Amino acid sequence: MNWDDFASWGEKISHWAADYHRDIRDLPVRAQTAPGEIAAALPATPPEGAEAMDTIMTDFERIVMPGITHWQHPRFFAYFPANAAPPSMLADMLITTIAAQCMLWQTSPAATEMEGVMIDWLRQALDLPPGFTGVIQDSASSATLSAVLTMRERATKWRGNREGLNGLGALRIYCSEQCHSSIDRACWVAGIGQDNLVKIGTSGRGNHAMDTDALAAAIAADRAAGHIPAGIIAITGGTGMGACDDLAAVAKIARAEDLYTHLDAAWAGSAMICPEYRAAFWPGVEHFDSIVFNPHKWLGAQFDCSVQFLRDPTQQLNTLKIEPEYLKTSGAAVTNYSEWTIPLGRRFRALKLWFLIRSYGLEGLRGRIRNHVAWTGELCEALREMEPFEIVTEPILSLFSFRCPGDDAMQQRLVDALNDDGRIYLTQGMHEGRKMIRFSVGQFDCTRDDVMIAADVIHEIWESLQ
Ligand SMILES: *Cc1c(COP(=O)(O)O)cnc(C)c1O
C-alpha cells in the first residue's frame, strides 16, 4: 500500500467510524453469533497473492462486524465500561502512526516527559498529595503484578529475584474476599501461591469493606506460625458490587506491621476526579504505596491506559529495573519508564490522556460521571418499585445489583434472554452465595433515556419468560 492509498483509506475509515457511532443504537449490544460461526466464514488458508483493500474492507463489514459486541453502545451495562472517547481515538491513531517504542527517555523524549506530566495532572485530579509519581501500564493486572512482585522482593530483602523463592518461607498477602481475579493471578505468577493469598471477609458495614479486625488477627496468626507477611491489597470499587475498603484503617495496620500496600481502584478511581465522592471512598489513600486506576474504563481513554501511582518508585525500581549494556543511555539522569514495568516495549499512551483531558476539561469528564451515578440511582429506584424485582446490593457509584423472583437458574435465564434481545447488555454476579444481576452504567455517550429504558426492557423480557 502506498501512502496516497493509505490517506484515502484513512479518510474512509474515519467516516466509517463516525457512521458506526451515529447508528450504534440500532445494533444489538451483545454479538448475536454462535460459537464457531465467524471462524467458519474465514478462509482456512492464507492468500498467496495480494488482495485489494476494497475486498478486505467489505469482508470486514460482512464477517467481522456481526461478531462484535459493542462496548461503545450507550446501553452497555455489563462488566465495567471500556470507553473510547473520540479525542483519545484520534490520539491513538497518531500513536499508531508514529509507532514509537517508548521504553527509554531517548527512544522518544516527548513520550516520557508527557507521561510524567500526565501522571501529575491525574495525581492532582484525584487529589493525591504531591510526591506521588507513577507510570502508565497496559492494564491494572500488570500494575497489580508489579506491586505484588515489589511486596515479594521487599519482604525477602531483595533475595527473590536473585535466588528464587526456595527456602524463603511462606510469603503472605492479604486482601478482601471481594478482590478482583487479577490479584489471584498476580499471586500465582509471582510465586506467592493461591494458598498464601489470605482473603479476609467483609464486615457487613458500609460499602462491604474488609473486616480490619480480622485482617490484624490474620497477620498476627501468620507471624506466630512463622510465615512472612509481605503486603496488603485494598480495593476501592470491587467488580462484584463495588466493595470499598476503609483505606485509613488498612493503612494503619500496614504501617504498624511494616507492610507494602497496593490499592486496586481500577474502575472507581475515575470517579475520584469528583470531589464530592472522595469523603466516602478516598480518606487514607495518601498512605498507600501503590495505587492503580484505569482511565481506559470510566474516564474515556481508549484501551489500553492504566495508571499506577507510586508513593516512592524506588521499591518498584529495585524490583523490576534491569540494565543490560544495550539499554544503557549516556548523559544526564533521565526517567526510563521501562524500568518501572515488566514489559520492555511500551506505546505512547500518555498522548491519549493529553487529548482526552484537554478536549473535555476535568469538568466535562466529571459531568459524565456525575450523570452516570445519578441515573444509576434513579434506575435502581424504578426497579425497586416494579413489583417482581428485588435490589440485592445498593448503588455504589454507578453499580448496583438486583434479582428477579426464582432461583439462580432463573437469574441466568433472564440475563441470557435480555442479551439475546439485544437492546441492553447485562452480566450476572454472585452475592452471599446467590446469583444476582449486575447493572453498571458508564458508557461515554450514554443518556438518561438509555439508562431508564432498561427498566421497561427488563420488565418486558421478564414477563415474556412467564
Ligand atoms: C477491570 C478491573 C481490573 C482489571 O483491569 P485490567 O486493566 O483489565 O487488567 C482489576 N480490578 C478491578 C476492580 C477492575 O474493575
The ligand as an ORCA input file, in Angstrom:
! r2SCAN-3c Opt
* xyz 0 1
  C     -11.230     -4.115     35.471
  C     -10.663     -4.370     36.798
  C      -9.399     -4.969     36.942
  C      -8.598     -5.481     35.766
  O      -8.262     -4.469     34.897
  P      -7.389     -4.762     33.595
  O      -6.906     -3.403     33.208
  O      -8.315     -5.365     32.596
  O      -6.295     -5.682     33.973
  C      -8.902     -5.125     38.213
  N      -9.597     -4.723     39.295
  C     -10.807     -4.150     39.198
  C     -11.530     -3.728     40.441
  C     -11.390     -3.963     37.952
  O     -12.589     -3.386     37.853
*
